[in-house]
Amino acid sequence: MHSVAQPWLVLVLTDSPFYVGLVAMLGTFPIMIFSLLGGVVADRFPKRRVLLITQTLSMIIALLLAAVVLTDVVSLTHVMIASTLLGMTAAFDIPGRQAFLVDLVGKPDLMNAIALNSASFNSSRVIGPGVAGLIISTVGVGACFLINGVSYIALIFALVMIRLVTIPVAASMTSPPSTVRAGLSYVAANRRMRALILMIAFASVFGFPFYVLLPVIARNVLGLGSSEFGWMVSASALGAVVAALGLATLGRRVPKGRVIAIAAPTFGVCVSLLGLARSFPLLLVLLMFTGFFQVVHTATTNTLVQSLARDEFRGRVMSVYSLAFLGLMPIGSFLAGTVAERWNTTAWLSVAGLICAGLMLLVLRLEPELREMR
């Protein structure tokens, strides 16, 4: 609900695709700066404690944003500050959360855990955006931020109640810069891990920012309202849920390398096709396929990267993965918003999607052993 309300609020305040992209960039830019440090924290300290702190801070930020919106004193500056602060907490939350999965279930069930985690996340994206669109059109965006802030209470309670399956291995207590360098060297030395993360980085810059332009397409291209925008986000999430449940069902039987070889470039093609759609029903179908192949690519890559990582490096490896996944999105978000402002929103989507697909095929050609990974 927050992810739908925020860009819609920015668009209402500014009527500018540039500022929609800028605020989205501010939400992920801190991940680029701090995610590697977040990996060090995840390797050195109990991950549950780290997550309790990040979730509490996120709750406070969401409630403060709700307060300024509900009291009708909100400005673009408020939204920019809140987006930046949430990005800073995410820089420490995401590596810890990703590395925490192995502590919860162990390596044998890792693929199922990652897929079910993705299914849970994307199921909320099926329901939440549609509800958010209705709430925005009837009550206003402030209610979405308020509900989001209150929802963190359930997350914090769940973290307190969790019991771990495996005992995490602590990293050596060297200085943070040395620990970061050791993690980067570890990733760089593994060709397959390096190639997998590089593909995620390309998708982050040229593929994932299609989300940033959805409110612009809804409002400025198709002439739709907040409810239809919510359905657009939900359609993408529905495809993602189907993909995640499929991966969870197939589990260890999935030939992961071949799945990535198909899903990664197909995701780029789907993003490109979004730029050509001029019919709302067709756009919803394309968004479902886009969400489907995005999750197949990212969840399978996450599993392979974690399977390749040694336990003592897991937090730092996932911080590099997070840097590629979300930390580079500021570049893509800013690029998407700027080009959409100066050129054409749908044309940029088509070009960016083709660039994404081409880069995926290039990596697969340079590292053919990826296709054989299981």
C-alpha positions as a Markdown table, in Angstrom:
| # | Residue | x | y | z |
|---|---|---|---|---|
| 1 | Met | 0.0 | 0.0 | 0.0 |
| 2 | His | 2.9 | 2.3 | 0.8 |
| 3 | Ser | 4.5 | 1.6 | -2.5 |
| 4 | Val | 1.4 | 2.6 | -4.4 |
| 5 | Ala | 0.6 | 5.7 | -2.2 |
| 6 | Gln | 4.0 | 7.2 | -2.3 |
| 7 | Pro | 4.4 | 7.6 | -6.1 |
| 8 | Trp | 0.8 | 8.7 | -6.5 |
| 9 | Leu | 1.3 | 11.3 | -3.8 |
| 10 | Val | 4.4 | 12.6 | -5.6 |
| 11 | Leu | 2.6 | 12.7 | -8.9 |
| 12 | Val | -0.3 | 14.7 | -7.3 |
| 13 | Leu | 2.1 | 17.1 | -5.6 |
| 14 | Thr | 4.3 | 17.8 | -8.7 |
| 15 | Asp | 2.6 | 16.3 | -11.8 |
| 16 | Ser | 6.1 | 15.4 | -12.9 |
| 17 | Pro | 7.5 | 12.0 | -13.9 |
| 18 | Phe | 11.0 | 13.3 | -13.0 |
| 19 | Tyr | 10.1 | 13.7 | -9.3 |
| 20 | Val | 8.4 | 10.3 | -9.3 |
| 21 | Gly | 11.7 | 8.9 | -10.4 |
| 22 | Leu | 13.7 | 11.1 | -8.1 |
| 23 | Val | 11.8 | 10.0 | -5.0 |
| 24 | Ala | 12.1 | 6.3 | -6.1 |
| 25 | Met | 15.8 | 6.9 | -6.5 |
| 26 | Leu | 16.1 | 8.4 | -3.0 |
| 27 | Gly | 14.4 | 5.3 | -1.6 |
| 28 | Thr | 17.1 | 3.0 | -3.0 |
| 29 | Phe | 20.1 | 5.2 | -3.2 |
| 30 | Pro | 21.1 | 4.6 | 0.5 |
| 31 | Ile | 21.2 | 0.9 | -0.3 |
| 32 | Met | 24.0 | 1.6 | -2.8 |
| 33 | Ile | 25.9 | 3.5 | -0.1 |
| 34 | Phe | 25.3 | 1.4 | 3.0 |
| 35 | Ser | 24.4 | -2.2 | 1.9 |
| 36 | Leu | 27.9 | -3.5 | 2.1 |
| 37 | Leu | 28.2 | -2.2 | 5.6 |
| 38 | Gly | 24.8 | -3.8 | 6.2 |
| 39 | Gly | 26.3 | -7.1 | 5.2 |
| 40 | Val | 29.1 | -6.7 | 7.7 |
| 41 | Val | 26.5 | -6.0 | 10.4 |
| 42 | Ala | 24.6 | -9.1 | 9.4 |
| 43 | Asp | 27.7 | -11.3 | 9.7 |
| 44 | Arg | 28.9 | -9.8 | 13.0 |
| 45 | Phe | 25.6 | -9.5 | 15.0 |
| 46 | Pro | 22.6 | -11.6 | 15.6 |
| 47 | Lys | 20.4 | -11.1 | 12.5 |
| 48 | Arg | 17.1 | -11.2 | 14.5 |
| 49 | Arg | 18.3 | -8.3 | 16.6 |
| 50 | Val | 19.3 | -6.3 | 13.5 |
| 51 | Leu | 15.9 | -6.9 | 12.0 |
| 52 | Leu | 14.1 | -5.9 | 15.1 |
| 53 | Ile | 16.0 | -2.6 | 15.0 |
| 54 | Thr | 15.4 | -1.9 | 11.3 |
| 55 | Gln | 11.7 | -2.8 | 11.5 |
| 56 | Thr | 11.1 | -0.5 | 14.5 |
| 57 | Leu | 12.8 | 2.4 | 12.7 |
| 58 | Ser | 10.8 | 1.7 | 9.6 |
| 59 | Met | 7.6 | 1.8 | 11.6 |
| 60 | Ile | 8.5 | 5.2 | 13.2 |
| 61 | Ile | 9.3 | 6.7 | 9.7 |
| 62 | Ala | 6.0 | 5.4 | 8.2 |
| 63 | Leu | 3.9 | 6.8 | 11.1 |
| 64 | Leu | 5.6 | 10.2 | 10.9 |
| 65 | Leu | 4.9 | 10.4 | 7.1 |
| 66 | Ala | 1.3 | 9.4 | 7.8 |
| 67 | Ala | 1.1 | 12.2 | 10.4 |
| 68 | Val | 2.2 | 15.0 | 8.0 |
| 69 | Val | -0.1 | 13.7 | 5.2 |
| 70 | Leu | -3.2 | 13.4 | 7.5 |
| 71 | Thr | -2.6 | 16.8 | 9.0 |
| 72 | Asp | -2.4 | 18.2 | 5.4 |
| 73 | Val | 1.0 | 19.8 | 5.8 |
| 74 | Val | 2.9 | 17.4 | 3.6 |
| 75 | Ser | 5.3 | 18.6 | 1.0 |
| 76 | Leu | 7.6 | 17.0 | -1.5 |
| 77 | Thr | 10.4 | 17.5 | 0.9 |
| 78 | His | 8.7 | 15.4 | 3.6 |
| 79 | Val | 8.2 | 12.6 | 1.1 |
| 80 | Met | 11.8 | 12.8 | -0.1 |
| 81 | Ile | 13.2 | 12.7 | 3.5 |
| 82 | Ala | 10.9 | 9.7 | 4.4 |
| 83 | Ser | 11.9 | 7.8 | 1.3 |
| 84 | Thr | 15.6 | 8.4 | 2.0 |
| 85 | Leu | 15.3 | 7.3 | 5.7 |
| 86 | Leu | 13.4 | 4.1 | 4.7 |
| 87 | Gly | 16.1 | 3.4 | 2.2 |
| 88 | Met | 18.8 | 3.7 | 4.9 |
| 89 | Thr | 17.0 | 1.2 | 7.1 |
| 90 | Ala | 16.5 | -1.1 | 4.1 |
| 91 | Ala | 20.3 | -1.1 | 3.5 |
| 92 | Phe | 20.7 | -3.0 | 6.8 |
| 93 | Asp | 17.4 | -4.9 | 6.8 |
| 94 | Ile | 17.7 | -6.6 | 3.4 |
| 95 | Pro | 21.1 | -8.3 | 3.7 |
| 96 | Gly | 20.2 | -9.5 | 7.2 |
| 97 | Arg | 16.7 | -10.7 | 6.1 |
| 98 | Gln | 18.1 | -12.6 | 3.1 |
| 99 | Ala | 20.9 | -14.2 | 5.1 |
| 100 | Phe | 18.4 | -15.0 | 7.9 |
| 101 | Leu | 16.6 | -17.5 | 5.7 |
| 102 | Val | 19.4 | -20.1 | 6.0 |
| 103 | Asp | 19.3 | -19.7 | 9.8 |
| 104 | Leu | 15.5 | -20.4 | 9.7 |
| 105 | Val | 15.4 | -23.5 | 7.5 |
| 106 | Gly | 18.9 | -24.7 | 6.6 |
| 107 | Lys | 20.4 | -25.1 | 3.1 |
| 108 | Pro | 18.4 | -28.2 | 1.9 |
| 109 | Asp | 15.1 | -26.2 | 1.9 |
| 110 | Leu | 16.5 | -22.9 | 0.8 |
| 111 | Met | 14.9 | -22.9 | -2.6 |
| 112 | Asn | 11.5 | -23.5 | -1.1 |
| 113 | Ala | 12.0 | -20.9 | 1.6 |
| 114 | Ile | 13.1 | -18.2 | -0.9 |
| 115 | Ala | 10.2 | -19.0 | -3.2 |
| 116 | Leu | 7.6 | -19.0 | -0.3 |
| 117 | Asn | 9.1 | -15.8 | 1.0 |
| 118 | Ser | 8.7 | -14.3 | -2.5 |
| 119 | Ala | 5.1 | -15.7 | -2.7 |
| 120 | Ser | 4.3 | -14.1 | 0.7 |
| 121 | Phe | 5.7 | -10.7 | -0.3 |
| 122 | Asn | 4.0 | -10.7 | -3.7 |
| 123 | Ser | 0.7 | -12.0 | -2.4 |
| 124 | Ser | 0.6 | -8.8 | -0.3 |
| 125 | Arg | 1.3 | -6.9 | -3.6 |
| 126 | Val | -1.8 | -8.5 | -5.2 |
| 127 | Ile | -4.1 | -7.4 | -2.4 |
| 128 | Gly | -2.4 | -4.2 | -1.1 |
| 129 | Pro | -2.3 | -2.1 | -4.2 |
| 130 | Gly | -5.9 | -2.8 | -5.1 |
| 131 | Val | -7.0 | -1.8 | -1.6 |
| 132 | Ala | -4.6 | 1.2 | -1.7 |
| 133 | Gly | -6.2 | 2.4 | -4.9 |
| 134 | Leu | -9.7 | 2.3 | -3.3 |
| 135 | Ile | -8.5 | 3.9 | -0.1 |
| 136 | Ile | -6.7 | 6.7 | -2.0 |
| 137 | Ser | -9.8 | 7.4 | -4.1 |
| 138 | Thr | -12.2 | 7.4 | -1.0 |
| 139 | Val | -10.2 | 8.4 | 2.1 |
| 140 | Gly | -6.8 | 9.7 | 0.8 |
| 141 | Val | -3.2 | 8.6 | 0.7 |
| 142 | Gly | -2.6 | 9.3 | 4.4 |
| 143 | Ala | -4.6 | 6.3 | 5.4 |
| 144 | Cys | -2.3 | 4.0 | 3.4 |
| 145 | Phe | 0.8 | 5.3 | 5.2 |
| 146 | Leu | -1.0 | 5.0 | 8.6 |
| 147 | Ile | -2.0 | 1.3 | 8.0 |
| 148 | Asn | 1.5 | 0.6 | 6.8 |
| 149 | Gly | 3.0 | 2.0 | 10.0 |
| 150 | Val | 0.7 | 0.1 | 12.3 |
| 151 | Ser | 1.4 | -3.2 | 10.4 |
| 152 | Tyr | 5.0 | -3.2 | 11.6 |
| 153 | Ile | 3.7 | -4.3 | 15.0 |
| 154 | Ala | 2.9 | -7.7 | 13.6 |
| 155 | Leu | 6.3 | -8.0 | 12.1 |
| 156 | Ile | 8.1 | -7.1 | 15.3 |
| 157 | Phe | 6.0 | -9.6 | 17.2 |
| 158 | Ala | 6.8 | -12.3 | 14.7 |
| 159 | Leu | 10.5 | -11.7 | 15.0 |
| 160 | Val | 10.4 | -12.0 | 18.7 |
| 161 | Met | 8.6 | -15.4 | 18.5 |
| 162 | Ile | 10.9 | -17.0 | 15.9 |
| 163 | Arg | 13.0 | -20.0 | 16.9 |
| 164 | Leu | 16.1 | -20.7 | 14.8 |
| 165 | Val | 16.9 | -24.0 | 13.1 |
| 166 | Thr | 20.6 | -23.5 | 12.6 |
| 167 | Ile | 23.2 | -21.6 | 14.6 |
| 168 | Pro | 24.7 | -18.8 | 12.5 |
| 169 | Val | 28.5 | -18.6 | 12.1 |
| 170 | Ala | 30.0 | -15.3 | 13.2 |
| 171 | Ala | 32.5 | -13.6 | 10.9 |
| 172 | Ser | 36.0 | -12.7 | 12.1 |
| 173 | Met | 36.2 | -9.5 | 14.0 |
| 174 | Thr | 38.5 | -7.5 | 11.7 |
| 175 | Ser | 37.9 | -3.8 | 10.9 |
| 176 | Pro | 34.8 | -3.0 | 8.9 |
| 177 | Pro | 36.7 | -1.9 | 5.8 |
| 178 | Ser | 38.8 | -5.1 | 5.8 |
| 179 | Thr | 35.6 | -7.1 | 6.3 |
| 180 | Val | 33.9 | -5.4 | 3.4 |
| 181 | Arg | 37.0 | -6.0 | 1.2 |
| 182 | Ala | 37.1 | -9.6 | 2.1 |
| 183 | Gly | 33.5 | -10.0 | 1.1 |
| 184 | Leu | 34.0 | -8.3 | -2.2 |
| 185 | Ser | 37.1 | -10.4 | -3.0 |
| 186 | Tyr | 35.1 | -13.5 | -2.1 |
| 187 | Val | 32.4 | -12.6 | -4.6 |
| 188 | Ala | 34.8 | -11.5 | -7.3 |
| 189 | Ala | 36.8 | -14.7 | -7.1 |
| 190 | Asn | 33.7 | -16.9 | -7.9 |
| 191 | Arg | 32.9 | -16.6 | -11.6 |
| 192 | Arg | 29.5 | -18.1 | -11.4 |
| 193 | Met | 28.5 | -16.0 | -8.4 |
| 194 | Arg | 29.9 | -12.9 | -10.1 |
| 195 | Ala | 28.0 | -13.6 | -13.3 |
| 196 | Leu | 24.7 | -14.2 | -11.5 |
| 197 | Ile | 25.0 | -10.9 | -9.6 |
| 198 | Leu | 25.9 | -9.0 | -12.7 |
| 199 | Met | 22.7 | -10.2 | -14.4 |
| 200 | Ile | 20.7 | -8.9 | -11.4 |
| 201 | Ala | 22.6 | -5.6 | -11.7 |
| 202 | Phe | 21.6 | -5.2 | -15.3 |
| 203 | Ala | 18.0 | -6.0 | -14.5 |
| 204 | Ser | 18.0 | -3.5 | -11.7 |
| 205 | Val | 19.1 | -0.6 | -13.9 |
| 206 | Phe | 17.1 | -1.4 | -17.1 |
| 207 | Gly | 14.3 | -3.7 | -16.0 |
| 208 | Phe | 13.1 | -3.2 | -12.5 |
| 209 | Pro | 12.4 | 0.6 | -12.9 |
| 210 | Phe | 9.3 | -0.2 | -14.9 |
| 211 | Tyr | 7.5 | 0.0 | -11.6 |
| 212 | Val | 8.6 | 3.7 | -11.3 |
| 213 | Leu | 6.8 | 4.6 | -14.5 |
| 214 | Leu | 3.5 | 2.7 | -13.9 |
| 215 | Pro | 1.8 | 5.7 | -12.3 |
| 216 | Val | 2.9 | 7.9 | -15.2 |
| 217 | Ile | 1.5 | 5.3 | -17.7 |
| 218 | Ala | -1.7 | 5.0 | -15.7 |
| 219 | Arg | -2.3 | 8.8 | -15.3 |
| 220 | Asn | -0.6 | 10.5 | -18.2 |
| 221 | Val | -0.7 | 7.8 | -21.0 |
| 222 | Leu | -3.9 | 5.9 | -20.5 |
| 223 | Gly | -5.8 | 8.6 | -18.5 |
| 224 | Leu | -6.6 | 6.3 | -15.6 |
| 225 | Gly | -7.1 | 6.9 | -11.9 |
| 226 | Ser | -5.6 | 5.5 | -8.7 |
| 227 | Ser | -7.8 | 2.5 | -8.6 |
| 228 | Glu | -6.6 | 1.3 | -12.0 |
| 229 | Phe | -3.0 | 2.0 | -11.0 |
| 230 | Gly | -3.5 | -0.2 | -8.0 |
| 231 | Trp | -4.8 | -3.0 | -10.3 |
| 232 | Met | -1.7 | -2.6 | -12.5 |
| 233 | Val | 0.6 | -3.2 | -9.5 |
| 234 | Ser | -1.6 | -6.1 | -8.4 |
| 235 | Ala | -1.4 | -7.7 | -11.9 |
| 236 | Ser | 2.4 | -7.7 | -11.7 |
| 237 | Ala | 2.3 | -9.1 | -8.2 |
| 238 | Leu | -0.2 | -11.8 | -9.3 |
| 239 | Gly | 2.3 | -13.1 | -11.9 |
| 240 | Ala | 5.0 | -13.0 | -9.3 |
| 241 | Val | 2.9 | -15.1 | -6.9 |
| 242 | Val | 2.3 | -17.7 | -9.5 |
| 243 | Ala | 6.0 | -17.9 | -10.3 |
| 244 | Ala | 6.9 | -18.1 | -6.6 |
| 245 | Leu | 4.4 | -20.9 | -5.8 |
| 246 | Gly | 5.6 | -22.8 | -8.9 |
| 247 | Leu | 9.2 | -22.6 | -7.7 |
| 248 | Ala | 8.2 | -23.6 | -4.2 |
| 249 | Thr | 6.3 | -26.6 | -5.5 |
| 250 | Leu | 9.1 | -27.8 | -7.9 |
| 251 | Gly | 11.8 | -27.2 | -5.2 |
| 252 | Arg | 15.0 | -29.0 | -5.8 |
| 253 | Arg | 13.8 | -30.5 | -9.1 |
| 254 | Val | 14.1 | -27.2 | -10.9 |
| 255 | Pro | 17.2 | -27.0 | -13.3 |
| 256 | Lys | 18.1 | -23.6 | -11.9 |
| 257 | Gly | 20.7 | -22.5 | -14.5 |
| 258 | Arg | 18.4 | -23.3 | -17.4 |
| 259 | Val | 15.5 | -21.5 | -15.8 |
| 260 | Ile | 17.6 | -18.4 | -15.4 |
| 261 | Ala | 18.7 | -18.6 | -19.0 |
| 262 | Ile | 15.1 | -18.5 | -20.1 |
| 263 | Ala | 13.6 | -16.2 | -17.5 |
| 264 | Ala | 16.2 | -13.4 | -17.4 |
| 265 | Pro | 16.1 | -12.3 | -21.1 |
| 266 | Thr | 12.3 | -13.0 | -21.3 |
| 267 | Phe | 11.8 | -10.5 | -18.5 |
| 268 | Gly | 13.5 | -7.8 | -20.5 |
| 269 | Val | 11.3 | -8.6 | -23.5 |
| 270 | Cys | 8.2 | -8.3 | -21.3 |
| 271 | Val | 9.3 | -4.9 | -20.1 |
| 272 | Ser | 9.9 | -3.8 | -23.7 |
| 273 | Leu | 6.3 | -4.9 | -24.6 |
| 274 | Leu | 4.9 | -2.8 | -21.8 |
| 275 | Gly | 5.9 | 0.3 | -23.7 |
| 276 | Leu | 3.8 | -0.8 | -26.7 |
| 277 | Ala | 0.6 | -1.5 | -24.8 |
| 278 | Arg | -2.2 | 1.0 | -25.3 |
| 279 | Ser | -5.0 | -1.1 | -24.0 |
| 280 | Phe | -5.6 | -1.5 | -20.2 |
| 281 | Pro | -6.6 | -5.2 | -20.3 |
| 282 | Leu | -3.5 | -6.0 | -22.5 |
| 283 | Leu | -1.3 | -4.0 | -20.1 |
| 284 | Leu | -2.6 | -6.0 | -17.2 |
| 285 | Val | -1.8 | -9.3 | -19.0 |
| 286 | Leu | 1.7 | -8.1 | -19.9 |
| 287 | Leu | 2.3 | -7.0 | -16.3 |
| 288 | Met | 1.4 | -10.5 | -15.1 |
| 289 | Phe | 4.0 | -12.0 | -17.4 |
| 290 | Thr | 6.6 | -9.4 | -16.4 |
| 291 | Gly | 6.1 | -10.1 | -12.7 |
| 292 | Phe | 6.2 | -13.8 | -13.4 |
| 293 | Phe | 9.6 | -13.8 | -15.2 |
| 294 | Gln | 11.0 | -11.2 | -12.8 |
| 295 | Val | 10.4 | -13.5 | -9.8 |
| 296 | Val | 11.6 | -16.6 | -11.6 |
| 297 | His | 14.8 | -14.8 | -12.4 |
| 298 | Thr | 15.4 | -13.2 | -9.0 |
| 299 | Ala | 14.3 | -16.1 | -6.7 |
| 300 | Thr | 16.3 | -18.6 | -8.6 |
| 301 | Thr | 19.4 | -16.4 | -8.6 |
| 302 | Asn | 19.0 | -15.7 | -4.9 |
| 303 | Thr | 19.0 | -19.5 | -4.3 |
| 304 | Leu | 22.1 | -20.2 | -6.4 |
| 305 | Val | 24.0 | -17.3 | -4.8 |
| 306 | Gln | 23.2 | -18.4 | -1.3 |
| 307 | Ser | 24.0 | -22.0 | -2.2 |
| 308 | Leu | 27.5 | -20.9 | -3.4 |
| 309 | Ala | 28.2 | -18.8 | -0.4 |
| 310 | Arg | 30.0 | -20.0 | 2.7 |
| 311 | Asp | 28.2 | -19.3 | 6.0 |
| 312 | Glu | 30.8 | -16.9 | 7.4 |
| 313 | Phe | 30.4 | -14.7 | 4.2 |
| 314 | Arg | 26.7 | -15.0 | 3.8 |
| 315 | Gly | 25.7 | -11.6 | 5.1 |
| 316 | Arg | 28.3 | -9.9 | 2.9 |
| 317 | Val | 27.5 | -11.9 | -0.1 |
| 318 | Met | 23.8 | -11.0 | 0.3 |
| 319 | Ser | 24.8 | -7.4 | 0.8 |
| 320 | Val | 26.5 | -7.5 | -2.7 |
| 321 | Tyr | 23.4 | -9.2 | -4.1 |
| 322 | Ser | 21.2 | -6.5 | -2.4 |
| 323 | Leu | 23.5 | -3.8 | -3.9 |
| 324 | Ala | 22.9 | -5.2 | -7.3 |
| 325 | Phe | 19.2 | -5.8 | -6.8 |
| 326 | Leu | 18.2 | -2.6 | -5.2 |
| 327 | Gly | 21.3 | -0.4 | -4.7 |
| 328 | Leu | 21.6 | 0.2 | -8.4 |
| 329 | Met | 17.9 | 1.0 | -8.9 |
| 330 | Pro | 18.6 | 4.7 | -8.1 |
| 331 | Ile | 20.4 | 4.9 | -11.4 |
| 332 | Gly | 17.6 | 3.1 | -13.3 |
| 333 | Ser | 14.9 | 5.1 | -11.5 |
| 334 | Phe | 16.6 | 8.4 | -12.1 |
| 335 | Leu | 17.3 | 7.5 | -15.7 |
| 336 | Ala | 13.7 | 6.4 | -16.3 |
| 337 | Gly | 12.2 | 9.5 | -14.7 |
| 338 | Thr | 14.5 | 11.8 | -16.6 |
| 339 | Val | 14.0 | 10.2 | -20.0 |
| 340 | Ala | 10.3 | 10.0 | -19.4 |
| 341 | Glu | 10.2 | 13.7 | -18.6 |
| 342 | Arg | 12.3 | 14.8 | -21.6 |
| 343 | Trp | 11.5 | 12.2 | -24.2 |
| 344 | Asn | 8.7 | 9.6 | -24.0 |
| 345 | Thr | 7.7 | 7.3 | -21.2 |
| 346 | Thr | 6.5 | 4.3 | -23.3 |
| 347 | Ala | 9.4 | 4.6 | -25.8 |
| 348 | Trp | 11.9 | 4.5 | -23.0 |
| 349 | Leu | 10.3 | 1.3 | -21.5 |
| 350 | Ser | 10.6 | -0.4 | -24.9 |
| 351 | Val | 14.3 | 0.6 | -25.3 |
| 352 | Ala | 15.2 | -0.2 | -21.8 |
| 353 | Gly | 13.6 | -3.6 | -21.9 |
| 354 | Leu | 15.5 | -4.6 | -25.1 |
| 355 | Ile | 18.8 | -3.4 | -23.5 |
| 356 | Cys | 18.1 | -5.5 | -20.5 |
| 357 | Ala | 17.3 | -8.6 | -22.6 |
| 358 | Gly | 20.5 | -8.1 | -24.7 |
| 359 | Leu | 22.7 | -7.7 | -21.7 |
| 360 | Met | 21.3 | -10.9 | -20.1 |
| 361 | Leu | 22.0 | -12.9 | -23.3 |
| 362 | Leu | 25.6 | -11.4 | -23.4 |
| 363 | Val | 26.4 | -12.6 | -19.9 |
| 364 | Leu | 24.9 | -16.1 | -20.6 |
| 365 | Arg | 27.1 | -16.3 | -23.7 |
| 366 | Leu | 30.3 | -15.3 | -21.8 |
| 367 | Glu | 29.5 | -17.6 | -18.9 |
| 368 | Pro | 27.9 | -20.7 | -20.5 |
| 369 | Glu | 28.4 | -22.8 | -17.4 |
| 370 | Leu | 25.6 | -20.9 | -15.7 |
| 371 | Arg | 23.1 | -22.9 | -17.8 |
| 372 | Glu | 24.3 | -26.1 | -16.2 |
| 373 | Met | 23.9 | -25.0 | -12.6 |
| 374 | Arg | 21.4 | -27.0 | -10.5 |
